[in-house]
C-alpha cells in the first residue's frame, strides 16, 4: 500500500499526537496544526510539521508532495464548530475527513489484533499496564493512550508485534472506531454530558461498542451498570466474558489505591488470556510506576511534595484522594482542583458536592472552571460549587492566574499538594515546581556533561558536584558554559547539596558505600544514573547491550558497522567518549541501539528491570577488584545484563569462557543462549583487526548478524573491513621502520597479556626486531603473576610509568629471577619516550599497553592515550614511514 499524507487538526492533544506519532512511524507523511502545537506530546515532531492556529492554508504547506490525502480531526473541533466537517469536505474535495480515532481504527490498527480498554475511569492506567505486560512478555505491542508513560517518555509505543493496545474513549462515540479481539471495561458512570443527553445514552453507546468485540470481554461485574449492559450483550453475541474482580493474584504495586489494584487485575486477566505466565505478569505490574498525570510526583516546593493528577470526575477525585490519604496518613494534604467543563459541573453538581464534603484531605482550593471546548453560559460557576459544599476547608481561590500567588504562602514544609483536573492546572503545578537536579560526579568522559546538558535544556535547575577541582574538570566545564541554570560545588561534596536536590544523578563509578550516597538513601531522595534516564526513552526491545571484561567497545562497534552495512537504522552509545543521553534525538526512527555497559552501570540498574533484546557477554576475567568487594560480586554484576530477559530475547556468550559458560552462571536465565567462538568464523577470513582476542569479538558480531538475518556477503565484508577502535592496539606512527602502537585502554593484566601476545605473534611473522613495552600505573587489586610471565616470555625491554601496579609488576619479574632490561620508572611520558627513542632500531615495535589504571598521572585512560599520542608526535615528529 502506498502511504498517504495526513494532516492532524488538533495535533497537540494527548490522543491526536499519539495517533500522529504512530502514523509517522508506520510510514505516513505527517503534519498538523493546533492553537498551541508545541507541548510535551509533540516534541518528536520537527518544527516544520507543526502549524500554529487553524487555517486551510496549513493543509499541504509542510508536505513534500503538496497534497493532503487525509484530514484527521480531533472531535473537539466538531464540538466547537458542528459545521466544520461539512465545510472541510466542501472546501477540500477528494480529501478524506475523519476523526483521529476513526483514522486509528481504519489505518493504524488495520491487520492488528486490537485490545481496547474502555470505561469512565482507569482507562489510561489499565491500558499502560496491559502494554507493559505485553512488552515485558516480548510481544512488542503498538500502543495508543492519553497519558505519558515514563518508560517510553511518550503517550504511544510502536511495536512490530501483532497486538494494538488502545485506550477507547466513549466521548463522541469514538470507541466505535474499533473492533477489538479483547475489550476491557473498567466501570461505567455518567460523564460527558456535553455529548450524551442522559445516562441511558451512555449505556446504549457502551453496549454498541461491546457488541463489536470479537472474542472476549474482560469486565467488572461488581459495577451494577456494567453487569446490566453485559447481560444484554451476552444475549445478542457469542462473545465470552471474564470478571477480573474475582482474581486472587496478589500484587505489590508501586502506585497507591484500591482502584489501581482493580486496574492491575484487569490488566493481569488480559495477560493470562494472551498466554503470559503469572510470574511475568506479577513482576511487570509490581514494576509499573504510573502514567503521566496519574498520581504523578513532580517535585517539591518549600519542602512540600507536589503531585499532578488528571482526575476530573467526582468518582476519580474521591478514589485518588483516598489513595493519597492511604499513602500519607499523617501529612497535611491540600487539593487544588480545577473544574473541567461547565456541562460536567452542571450535570454532576450534587455528586461533586458530596465528594468535596467527604474527602479525607485538610484543605480544598477550587479554581474557576476550565471551559475546554465549551462557552460559559452563566448557568454554573465554581463559587456556587463552594457555597453548596458549605465547609470551611473548601474555598474558592480564583482564576488560574491568581491561584499560584495565593497558594504559595500557605504551603509549608511537610505538606502534600495535589493539583488536579483535565485542563491547564498541570501547567500551574509545574510552574510551582522547578525540578532541582544534582549531578553527583561530573567527570571527564562526557557522561556527566551529557546529563547536565539534558536537564538544563529541559528547564531544570542543575547543580554539579565533584571531588575534582575546576582546573581538573576544565575540559568538561567548557562544554557547559552556555547554560545559566547550572551551578557548581567543586573540590568536594556537601550534604547541603543533597538536601537541595529533588533528583540525584549519580556517576555509576561512585561506590555504594560512599557516605554521601548513604545520606541520599537515608533522605529517601530519588536516584538515577545517565543510563537509567536513557532507558526511560529507549525501546528496550531494540537494544543490543554488550558487557564483559574485555572487548566491549570493539564488539559494540563491530555490531554497529554490521547493521549500518545492512542499511538498518542503528545508534552506537555507551562508553565511547560521548554521553549516552546525546543519542536521544536519534531514537525517533526506532533504531537498533548498540550500547556498551560496564559492571558499575549494570549494578546501578539492578532494580530497573533492564532487559535488552540482545545481550552479549564477551568474557569475564578478574577486574575492578578495587571497586567490587569480591570476584563473585563482579560476576553477579555482569549477570544483571540478562537477569530480566525473557524467552523471546537472546543472550550471546563466548563459548568456553570459564567464568560465563557454566551452569551456575546461566542458572535462572530465560533468554535463548547462543555461544559464539572464533571457530565459527568462515575459513580464510582475513580481518584488519590484530589479535586472537579480536577474532572472538568478530565472532560475537558475526553470530548476531546471522540472528538478525544480515546478508552473508555484507556481514563478512563489514567485519573484514573494520579498522578498529582508537586506543585499542592502534598503530599511530611509523618512524624509520619502528612501529608505535597505542593500547591505553588496556587497564588490566589480562588486557595487557592479549596485547603482548598479539604483537609478539606479529613479530614472529616478520622475524626481526624487538618488542619494547611501556606499561604500569595504578593497581585495581589485580594479580600480575601471569602478566609478568608473559612479559618475560615475549618482551625484550620494558619502560614503566610510576604507580603501585608498576611496583607489583617489577616485584613479580624479579621473583621469577629473569633479567629484563629495565628502562626505569617515569612520571613524565615525554621524558620516557625520549629515552625509548635512544634504544630502538628499524624493525622494533613500541607497545604502549599499561595493564593498569591511569589516575595517578592522568585524568583517565583516554586522557592518557591522547597525551601519549601528543608526546609521540613531539618526540618522533618526523614521519619517515
C-alpha positions in Angstrom: 0.0 0.0 0.0 1.2 3.5 -0.9 1.4 5.5 2.3 -0.7 8.7 2.4 -0.2 12.2 3.6 -2.2 13.1 6.8 -2.9 16.4 8.4 -3.9 16.3 12.0 -6.2 19.1 13.1 -5.6 19.4 16.8 -2.2 17.6 16.8 -1.3 19.0 20.3 -3.9 16.8 22.0 -2.9 13.8 24.1 -4.7 11.4 21.8 -4.2 13.1 18.5 -0.5 13.4 19.0 -0.1 9.7 19.8 -2.0 8.8 16.6 0.2 11.2 14.6 3.4 9.7 16.1 2.3 6.1 15.3 1.2 7.2 11.8 4.7 8.7 11.1 6.4 5.5 12.4 4.2 3.4 10.1 5.3 5.5 7.1 2.6 8.1 6.7 3.7 11.6 5.8 2.5 13.6 8.9 1.9 17.2 9.8 -0.7 19.1 11.8 -1.9 22.3 13.5 -3.2 23.4 16.9 -3.8 26.5 18.8 -0.8 25.5 21.0 1.1 22.8 19.0 4.3 22.8 21.0 3.8 20.8 24.2 5.0 17.6 25.9 3.1 15.5 23.4 4.6 16.9 20.2 8.3 17.0 21.0 9.0 14.2 18.5 7.9 16.3 15.5 10.0 18.7 13.5 9.1 22.4 13.7 8.1 22.4 10.1 5.5 19.7 10.8 3.6 21.9 13.3 1.4 24.9 12.4 0.0 27.4 14.9 -3.8 28.0 14.8 -6.2 26.6 12.3 -6.2 27.6 8.6 -7.0 25.9 5.3 -3.5 27.2 4.2 -2.0 24.8 6.6 -3.0 21.8 4.6 0.0 20.6 2.5 2.2 23.5 3.5 4.7 21.2 5.1 4.1 18.1 2.9 6.6 17.1 0.2 4.0 16.2 -2.3 1.9 19.3 -1.8 -1.3 17.3 -1.4 -3.1 16.0 1.7 -4.9 12.7 1.4 -6.5 12.5 4.8 -7.6 15.2 7.3 -7.7 13.6 10.8 -9.6 15.9 13.2 -9.9 15.9 16.9 -13.6 15.6 17.9 -13.3 18.7 20.0 -13.2 20.7 16.7 -16.6 19.3 15.7 -18.0 20.2 19.1 -16.8 23.8 18.9 -18.0 24.1 15.3 -20.6 21.4 14.2 -20.4 22.5 10.6 -16.6 22.2 10.4 -16.7 18.7 8.9 -19.1 19.7 6.2 -17.1 22.8 5.5 -13.9 20.9 5.2 -15.5 18.4 2.9 -16.9 21.1 0.7 -13.7 23.1 0.5 -11.3 20.1 0.0 -12.9 17.8 -2.4 -11.2 14.5 -2.6 -9.7 14.7 0.9 -10.9 12.0 3.3 -12.1 13.7 6.5 -12.5 11.6 9.7 -11.7 11.9 13.4 -8.3 10.8 14.5 -9.9 7.9 16.3 -11.5 6.7 13.1 -8.1 7.1 11.4 -6.5 4.9 14.1 -9.2 2.2 13.6 -9.2 2.3 9.8 -5.5 2.7 9.1 -3.1 2.2 12.1 -4.8 -0.8 13.7 -5.5 -2.4 10.4 -4.4 -6.1 10.3 -3.6 -5.9 14.1 -5.2 -7.7 16.9 -6.8 -4.9 18.9 -7.1 -4.9 22.7 -9.3 -1.9 23.7 -9.8 -0.5 27.2 -13.0 1.4 27.8 -14.7 2.8 30.9 -15.4 6.0 32.7 -12.3 5.8 34.9 -9.0 3.9 34.8 -8.6 3.6 31.1 -5.1 5.2 30.8 -3.6 3.3 33.7 -5.1 -0.1 32.6 -4.0 0.5 29.0 -0.5 1.3 30.2 -0.4 -1.8 32.5 -1.5 -4.1 29.7 1.0 -2.6 27.4 3.8 -3.1 29.9 2.9 -6.7 30.5 2.9 -7.4 26.7 6.2 -5.6 26.3 7.8 -7.5 29.2 6.5 -10.7 27.7 8.3 -9.9 24.5 5.1 -9.4 22.4 6.2 -6.0 21.2 2.8 -4.2 21.1 1.8 -1.0 19.5 0.1 1.3 22.0 -2.0 4.4 21.8 -3.2 6.1 25.0 -3.9 9.5 26.5 -1.0 9.9 29.0 2.7 10.0 29.1 4.2 6.6 30.2 7.6 7.2 32.0 9.1 4.0 30.5 8.5 5.4 27.0 8.5 9.1 27.8 5.7 9.2 25.4 1.9 8.6 25.0 2.4 5.9 22.5 4.6 2.9 21.6 5.4 1.5 18.2 6.0 -2.3 18.0 6.3 -5.0 15.5 4.1 -7.5 17.3 0.5 -8.3 16.2 -1.2 -6.5 19.2 -2.5 -3.0 19.1 -3.5 -1.8 22.6 -5.8 1.3 22.6 -7.5 3.5 25.1 -11.0 3.6 23.8 -12.9 6.8 24.7 -16.7 7.0 24.8 -16.9 10.7 24.0 -18.4 11.3 20.6 -18.7 7.5 20.3 -15.0 7.5 19.5 -14.6 3.9 20.6 -17.0 2.7 17.8 -14.0 3.1 15.5 -12.5 -0.2 16.9 -13.5 -3.8 16.5 -11.3 -5.4 19.3 -10.4 -9.0 19.9 -10.5 -8.2 23.6 -12.3 -5.4 25.3 -11.7 -4.4 28.9 -14.5 -2.5 30.7 -13.3 -0.9 33.9 -16.6 0.7 35.0 -19.4 2.9 33.6 -20.8 6.1 35.1 -22.5 9.2 33.7 -19.9 11.5 32.1 -19.5 13.7 29.0 -22.9 15.4 29.4 -21.8 17.8 26.6 -22.3 14.8 24.3 -24.6 12.3 26.0 -28.1 13.6 26.8 -28.5 11.3 29.7 -27.2 8.1 31.3 -29.3 5.9 29.1 -27.5 7.3 26.1 -24.1 6.5 27.8 -25.2 2.9 28.4 -26.5 2.5 24.9 -23.2 3.6 23.5 -21.2 1.2 25.6 -23.5 -1.6 24.6 -22.9 -0.9 20.9 -19.2 -0.9 21.4 -19.2 -4.2 23.4 -21.2 -5.8 20.7 -18.2 -5.0 18.3 -15.9 -7.2 20.4 -14.8 -10.3 18.6 -13.8 -12.8 21.3 -13.6 -11.8 25.0 -14.9 -9.0 27.3 -12.8 -8.6 30.4 -15.1 -6.8 32.8 -16.0 -5.6 36.3 -19.3 -7.3 37.4 -19.2 -5.6 40.7 -20.3 -2.5 38.8 -24.1 -2.8 38.5 -24.2 -0.8 35.3 -21.6 -2.9 33.7 -23.4 -6.1 34.8 -26.7 -4.8 33.3 -25.2 -3.9 29.9 -23.2 -7.1 29.7 -26.3 -9.1 30.3 -27.9 -7.6 27.2 -24.7 -8.0 25.2 -24.5 -11.7 26.0 -28.0 -12.3 24.7 -27.0 -10.8 21.3 -23.5 -12.0 20.9 -21.4 -15.2 21.3 -18.6 -13.3 22.9 -17.2 -14.7 26.2 -16.9 -12.7 29.4 -14.4 -12.8 32.3 -14.9 -11.0 35.6 -11.4 -9.6 36.5 -12.5 -8.7 40.1 -12.6 -12.4 41.1 -8.8 -12.7 40.6 -6.8 -13.7 43.8 -3.4 -12.9 42.3 -1.5 -10.7 44.8 0.4 -7.6 43.8 2.8 -5.2 45.5 2.1 -2.2 43.4 4.2 0.9 43.4 1.2 3.1 42.8 -1.4 3.6 45.6 -5.1 3.0 45.8 -7.6 0.1 45.6 -8.8 1.4 42.3 -5.3 0.7 40.9 -5.5 -2.9 42.3 -8.6 -3.3 40.2 -6.8 -1.8 37.2 -4.0 -4.3 37.7 -6.4 -7.2 38.0 -7.9 -6.2 34.6 -4.5 -6.0 33.0 -3.5 -9.3 34.6 -6.5 -11.0 33.1 -5.6 -9.8 29.6 -2.0 -11.0 30.1 -3.3 -14.5 31.0 -5.6 -14.6 28.0 -2.6 -14.0 25.8 -0.7 -16.8 27.4 1.7 -14.7 29.5 2.9 -16.5 32.6 1.8 -15.3 36.1 5.4 -14.7 37.2 6.0 -12.3 34.3 2.6 -10.5 34.9 3.2 -10.1 38.6 6.8 -8.8 38.1 5.6 -6.4 35.3 2.8 -5.0 37.4 4.9 -4.6 40.5 7.3 -2.6 38.5 4.7 -0.3 36.9 5.4 3.2 38.0 2.3 5.0 36.7 1.4 7.2 33.7 1.8 10.9 33.4 -0.7 13.0 35.4 -1.9 9.9 37.3 -0.8 10.5 40.9 2.4 11.9 39.3 5.0 13.3 41.7 6.6 16.3 40.0 8.9 17.7 42.7 8.9 19.9 45.8 8.1 23.4 46.7 9.2 24.7 50.1 9.9 21.1 51.1 6.3 20.1 50.3 5.6 17.3 47.9 3.8 18.3 44.8 1.6 15.9 42.7 -0.3 16.4 39.5 -3.4 14.3 38.6 -5.8 14.2 35.7 -8.9 13.3 37.8 -11.9 15.5 36.9 -14.9 13.3 37.6 -16.3 13.1 41.2 -15.5 9.3 41.4 -11.9 9.8 40.2 -11.4 12.7 42.6 -12.7 10.5 45.5 -10.6 7.4 44.7 -7.4 9.4 44.1 -7.6 11.4 47.3 -8.4 8.3 49.3 -5.3 6.8 47.8 -3.4 9.9 48.8 -4.5 9.6 52.4 -3.6 6.0 52.4 -0.1 6.9 51.2 0.2 9.9 53.5 -1.8 9.0 56.7 -0.4 11.8 58.9 0.6 14.6 56.5 -1.4 17.7 55.8 -2.9 17.3 52.3 -4.1 20.1 50.1 -6.2 19.6 46.9 -6.1 22.3 44.3 -8.9 21.4 41.9 -9.7 23.0 38.5 -13.3 22.0 37.5 -13.5 20.8 33.9 -16.3 22.0 31.5 -19.5 23.7 32.5 -21.7 20.9 31.3 -20.0 18.3 33.5 -20.1 20.5 36.6 -23.8 21.3 36.0 -24.8 17.7 35.3 -22.8 16.2 38.2 -23.2 19.1 40.6 -24.6 17.2 43.6 -22.0 14.4 43.1 -19.2 17.0 43.3 -20.7 18.5 46.4 -21.0 15.1 48.2 -17.4 14.2 47.3 -15.9 17.5 48.4 -17.8 17.2 51.7 -16.3 13.8 52.5 -12.8 13.9 51.0 -10.1 12.9 53.5 -8.0 16.0 52.9 -7.2 19.0 55.0 -7.9 21.8 52.6 -9.6 22.1 49.1 -9.0 25.1 46.8 -11.3 25.3 43.8 -10.3 27.5 40.8 -12.5 28.8 38.0 -14.0 26.3 35.6 -11.8 25.3 32.6 -14.1 25.7 29.6 -12.3 23.3 27.2 -14.5 23.2 24.1 -17.5 24.9 25.7 -18.7 28.5 26.2 -19.7 29.9 29.5 -23.5 30.3 29.5 -23.6 31.6 33.1 -25.6 28.6 34.4 -22.9 27.4 36.8 -19.6 28.5 38.4 -17.0 27.5 40.9 -18.3 29.8 43.7 -21.7 28.1 43.5 -19.9 24.7 44.0 -18.0 26.1 47.0 -21.1 27.6 48.6 -23.1 24.3 48.2 -20.3 22.3 49.8 -20.5 24.6 52.8 -17.3 23.6 54.5 -14.6 25.9 55.9 -12.0 23.6 54.4 -13.3 24.2 50.9 -12.7 27.6 49.4 -12.7 29.4 46.1 -9.2 30.6 45.1 -10.0 32.5 41.9 -8.7 32.3 38.3 -5.9 30.0 37.4 -3.6 33.0 37.0 -4.3 34.2 40.6 -4.1 30.7 42.2 -0.3 30.3 42.4 0.5 33.5 44.3 -2.4 33.0 46.7 -1.4 29.4 47.3 2.4 29.8 47.8 2.3 31.3 51.3 0.0 28.5 52.6 2.3 25.7 51.6 4.5 24.6 54.5 7.3 22.0 54.8 5.9 18.5 55.0 2.7 19.3 53.2 1.4 17.3 50.3 -0.3 19.2 47.5 -2.3 17.7 44.6 -3.0 19.8 41.5 -6.0 18.1 39.9 -8.1 18.4 36.8 -8.1 17.9 33.0 -7.3 21.4 32.0 -4.4 23.8 32.5 -3.9 23.0 36.2 -0.9 20.8 35.4 1.0 23.7 33.8 0.3 25.7 37.0 1.8 22.9 39.1 4.9 22.7 37.0 5.4 26.4 37.3 5.4 26.0 41.1 7.9 23.2 40.9 11.1 23.7 39.0 13.0 20.5 39.3 16.3 20.7 41.1 18.8 18.1 39.7 22.1 17.3 41.4 24.7 15.7 39.1 26.9 13.8 41.5 30.2 13.4 39.7 30.8 15.3 36.5 33.9 13.5 35.3 35.7 13.9 32.0 34.2 11.0 30.0 31.2 13.2 28.8 28.6 11.2 30.8 28.2 13.9 33.4 28.3 16.6 30.7 25.5 14.9 28.8 23.4 14.6 31.9 23.8 18.2 32.9 23.0 19.4 29.3 19.9 17.2 29.1 18.3 18.5 32.3 19.5 22.1 31.7 18.0 22.1 28.3 14.7 20.8 29.7 14.4 23.7 32.2 15.7 22.1 35.4 17.8 23.9 37.9 21.1 21.9 37.8 23.9 21.7 40.3 27.1 19.8 39.7 29.3 18.5 42.4 32.6 16.7 42.0 35.7 15.8 44.1 37.9 17.2 41.3 38.7 20.9 41.1 37.7 23.4 38.4 41.2 23.1 36.9 40.9 19.3 36.7 37.5 19.5 35.1 38.1 22.4 32.8 37.5 20.3 29.6 34.1 19.3 30.8 33.2 22.7 32.2 34.0 24.4 28.9 31.2 22.4 27.3 28.6 23.8 29.8 29.5 27.5 29.6 26.3 28.4 27.7 23.9 27.3 30.5 22.9 29.9 33.0 20.9 27.4 35.1 23.9 25.3 36.1 25.8 25.9 39.4 28.8 24.1 40.8 30.3 22.7 44.0 33.7 21.5 43.0 36.6 20.1 45.0 34.3 18.2 47.3 30.7 17.2 48.0 28.3 18.6 50.7 25.2 17.2 52.4 23.6 20.6 51.8 23.6 20.0 48.0 21.8 16.7 48.6 19.2 18.4 50.8 18.7 20.9 48.0 18.0 18.4 45.2 14.8 16.7 44.1 16.7 14.3 41.9 20.3 13.0 42.1 22.0 11.6 39.0 24.9 9.5 40.3 28.0 8.7 38.4 27.9 4.9 38.2 31.6 4.7 39.3 30.7 6.3 42.7 30.8 3.4 45.2 27.6 2.3 47.0 29.4 2.7 50.4 30.2 6.4 49.7 28.9 8.3 52.7 27.1 10.9 50.6 25.2 8.1 48.7 24.3 6.7 52.2 22.9 10.1 53.1 21.0 10.2 49.8 19.3 6.9 50.7 18.7 8.0 54.3 16.9 11.1 53.0 14.9 8.9 50.5 15.9 11.0 47.6 15.2 9.9 44.0 18.5 8.5 42.5 19.1 7.7 38.8 22.1 7.3 36.5 22.5 8.5 33.0 21.8 5.0 31.7 18.6 4.7 33.7 17.4 8.0 32.4 18.3 6.8 28.9 16.1 3.7 29.4 13.1 5.8 30.1 13.3 6.9 26.4 14.7 3.9 24.6 12.8 0.8 23.5 14.5 -2.0 25.3 13.4 -4.5 22.7 15.6 -2.6 20.2 18.7 -2.6 22.5 21.8 -4.7 21.9 23.8 -4.4 25.1 27.4 -5.6 25.4 29.3 -6.1 28.6 32.4 -8.1 29.5 35.9 -7.5 30.9 37.5 -7.0 27.6 36.3 -6.4 24.0 33.1 -4.4 24.9 33.9 -1.3 22.8 35.3 -3.2 19.8 32.4 -5.7 19.8 29.8 -2.9 20.0 31.5 -1.0 17.2 31.6 -4.2 15.0 27.9 -4.8 15.5 27.2 -1.1 14.7 29.2 -1.4 11.4 27.4 -4.6 10.5 23.9 -3.1 10.9 24.9 0.1 9.0 26.2 -2.1 6.2 22.8 -3.8 6.2 21.1 -0.4 5.9 19.5 -0.8 9.3 18.8 2.2 11.4 21.4 2.0 14.3 22.8 4.1 17.1 26.0 3.4 18.9 26.0 4.5 22.6 27.8 3.9 25.8 31.4 4.5 26.9 32.6 5.9 23.5 33.6 9.4 24.5 30.1 11.0 24.4 27.1 10.9 26.7 24.5 8.2 26.2 21.9 10.9 26.5 23.3 12.6 23.4 21.8 9.8 21.4 18.2 10.6 22.4 17.4 12.7 19.4 18.3 9.8 17.1 15.7 7.4 18.7 12.7 8.8 16.8 13.2 6.4 14.0 13.2 3.4 16.4 16.7 2.3 15.5 18.7 -0.6 16.9 20.6 0.8 19.9 24.0 -0.8 20.5 25.3 0.0 24.0 28.4 -0.8 25.8 27.7 -1.2 29.5 30.1 -1.6 32.4 29.7 -3.6 35.7 29.2 -0.3 37.5 26.4 0.7 35.3 24.8 -2.7 35.5 24.9 -2.7 39.3 23.2 0.7 39.2 20.4 -0.9 37.1 19.9 -3.9 39.4 16.3 -2.8 40.3 15.4 -1.2 36.9 14.5 -4.5 35.2 16.9 -3.9 32.3 16.0 -6.4 29.6 17.7 -5.8 26.2 16.5 -7.8 23.2 20.1 -9.0 22.7 22.7 -9.2 25.5 26.3 -10.0 24.9 28.9 -11.1 27.5 32.2 -11.1 25.7 34.1 -12.6 28.6 34.8 -12.3 32.3 38.2 -12.1 33.9 39.3 -10.6 37.2 39.0 -6.8 37.0 37.9 -3.8 39.1 38.6 -5.6 42.3 39.4 -2.2 43.8 35.7 -1.3 43.4 33.9 -4.6 43.7 34.1 -6.3 47.1 34.9 -9.7 45.5 35.2 -11.5 42.2 31.8 -13.1 43.0 30.2 -9.7 43.2 31.9 -8.6 39.9 30.5 -11.7 38.2 27.0 -11.1 39.6 27.1 -7.5 38.3 27.8 -8.8 34.8 24.9 -11.3 35.1 22.4 -8.4 35.6 22.5 -7.8 31.8 20.5 -11.0 31.3 18.6 -11.2 34.6 15.3 -9.8 33.3 15.4 -11.1 29.7 12.5 -13.3 28.6 12.4 -16.4 26.4 11.9 -14.1 23.4 15.3 -12.4 24.0 18.9 -13.6 23.2 22.0 -13.9 25.3 25.3 -14.3 23.4 28.2 -15.7 25.4 31.7 -16.7 24.5 31.8 -20.4 24.4 34.3 -21.9 26.8 34.9 -18.7 28.9 35.3 -20.3 32.3 33.5 -17.6 34.2 30.5 -17.3 31.9 29.9 -20.6 30.2 29.0 -22.7 33.2 25.7 -23.9 34.7 25.9 -21.8 37.9 26.2 -18.6 36.0 23.5 -19.4 33.5 21.0 -20.8 36.0 17.7 -19.0 36.1 18.3 -17.0 32.8 15.4 -17.3 30.4 16.8 -15.9 27.2 17.8 -18.1 24.2 21.5 -18.7 24.8 23.8 -18.6 21.8 27.5 -19.4 22.2 30.0 -17.8 19.8 33.6 -18.7 19.1 36.3 -17.7 16.6 36.0 -21.3 15.4 32.6 -20.4 14.0 34.1 -17.9 11.6 34.5 -18.8 7.9 37.8 -20.3 6.9 40.1 -17.8 5.2 38.6 -14.7 6.9 41.4 -12.1 7.0 40.2 -9.1 9.1 42.1 -5.9 9.6 41.9 -6.3 13.4 45.0 -7.8 15.1 45.0 -10.5 17.7 43.2 -13.7 18.7 41.0 -11.8 21.1 39.7 -9.7 18.3 38.7 -12.9 16.4 36.4 -13.6 19.4 34.9 -10.0 19.1 34.4 -10.6 15.4 32.7 -13.9 16.2 30.2 -12.2 18.5 29.3 -9.7 15.8 29.1 -12.4 13.2 26.7 -14.5 15.3 24.4 -11.5 16.0 24.4 -10.6 12.3 23.2 -14.1 11.5 20.4 -14.0 14.0 19.3 -10.6 12.6 19.4 -12.1 9.1 22.0 -9.8 7.8 23.1 -10.7 4.2 26.1 -13.0 4.5 28.2 -11.1 2.0 27.5 -7.8 3.7 28.2 -9.3 7.0 31.6 -10.7 6.1 32.6 -7.6 4.2 31.9 -5.2 7.1 33.7 -7.5 9.6 36.7 -7.8 7.3 37.0 -4.1 6.5 36.5 -2.8 10.1 39.8 -1.0 11.0 39.3 -1.0 14.8 38.6 1.5 17.6 41.1 4.2 18.7 43.3 3.3 21.6 42.9 -0.5 21.1 46.3 -1.7 19.8 46.2 1.2 17.4 49.1 1.8 15.1 49.7 5.5 15.4 53.2 6.1 14.0 56.0 4.6 11.9 59.4 6.1 12.4 62.4 4.8 10.5 60.9 1.3 10.5 59.8 1.5 14.1 56.1 0.9 14.7 54.4 2.6 17.6 51.1 1.2 19.0 48.7 2.9 21.5 46.8 0.4 23.6 45.9 2.8 26.5 42.6 1.1 27.2 44.4 -2.0 28.4 43.7 -1.3 32.1 44.0 -4.8 33.4 46.7 -7.6 33.4 44.6 -9.7 31.1 44.2 -6.9 28.5 48.0 -6.3 28.7 48.6 -10.0 28.1 46.4 -10.0 25.0 48.3 -7.0 23.5 51.7 -8.6 24.2 50.6 -11.9 22.6 49.1 -10.1 19.6 52.3 -8.1 18.8 54.7 -10.9 19.6 52.9 -13.1 17.2 53.1 -10.3 14.6 56.9 -10.1 15.2 57.3 -13.9 14.7 55.9 -13.4 11.2 58.3 -10.5 10.5 61.2 -12.3 12.0 63.2 -9.3 13.2 63.2 -6.5 15.8 62.5 -6.4 19.5 59.3 -5.6 21.3 59.6 -2.6 23.7 56.8 -2.4 26.2 55.6 0.7 28.1 53.4 -0.3 31.0 52.4 0.4 34.6 50.2 2.7 36.6 47.7 2.2 39.4 46.5 -1.3 40.6 42.9 -2.5 40.9 43.9 -5.2 43.4 44.8 -7.4 40.5 47.3 -10.3 40.4 50.2 -9.7 38.0 51.8 -13.1 38.1 50.7 -14.4 34.7 51.3 -10.9 33.2 54.9 -10.9 34.4 55.4 -14.4 32.9 54.1 -13.1 29.5 56.4 -10.0 29.7 59.4 -12.3 30.4 58.4 -14.6 27.6 57.9 -12.1 24.8 59.2 -8.6 25.7 62.8 -7.6 25.3 62.8 -4.2 27.0 60.3 -2.5 29.5 59.8 1.1 30.5 57.5 1.9 33.4 55.0 4.6 34.3 55.1 5.1 38.1 52.3 3.6 40.3 51.6 0.7 42.7 50.8 -1.6 39.8 54.3 -0.9 38.5 55.8 -1.9 41.8 53.8 -5.2 41.7 55.0 -5.9 38.1 58.6 -5.3 38.9 58.4 -7.5 42.1 56.9 -10.3 40.1 59.6 -10.1 37.4 62.3 -10.1 40.0 60.7 -13.0 41.8 60.8 -15.1 38.6 64.6 -14.4 38.6 64.6 -13.3 35.0 66.6 -10.3 34.0 64.6 -7.8 31.8 66.5 -4.8 30.7 64.6 -2.1 32.6 64.3 1.4 31.1 63.4 2.8 34.5 60.3 4.3 36.1 58.9 7.6 34.9 56.2 10.2 35.8 56.6 12.1 32.6 55.6 10.4 29.4 57.5 12.7 27.1 60.8 12.1 29.0 60.0 8.3 28.9 59.6 8.4 25.1 62.8 10.4 24.7 64.7 7.6 26.4 62.8 4.9 24.4 63.9 6.6 21.2 67.5 6.2 22.1 67.0 2.4 22.4 65.0 1.4 19.3 66.2 0.5 15.8 64.5 -0.3 12.5 62.3 -3.3 12.8 61.5 -2.7 16.5 58.0 -2.2 17.9 56.9 0.1 20.7 53.8 -1.1 22.5 52.1 1.3 25.0 49.8 -1.1 26.9 49.8 -0.1 30.5 47.8 -3.0 32.0 46.9 -0.7 34.8 44.7 2.4 35.5 45.9 5.9 35.0 44.5 8.1 37.8 47.8 9.0 39.4 49.3 10.8 36.3 46.2 11.2 34.1 42.5 12.0 34.2 41.6 8.7 32.8 42.8 6.1 30.2 41.6 8.3 27.3 43.4 11.3 28.6 46.5 9.0 29.0 46.1 7.9 25.4 45.7 11.4 24.0 48.8 12.6 25.9 50.8 9.6 24.7 49.9 10.5 21.0 50.9 14.1 21.6 54.2 13.0 23.1 54.9 10.6 20.2 54.4 13.4 17.7 56.7 15.7 19.7 59.4 13.1 20.2 59.1 11.1 16.9 57.9 14.1 15.0 59.4 13.3 11.6 57.3 10.8 9.7 59.8 8.5 8.0 57.5 5.7 7.3 
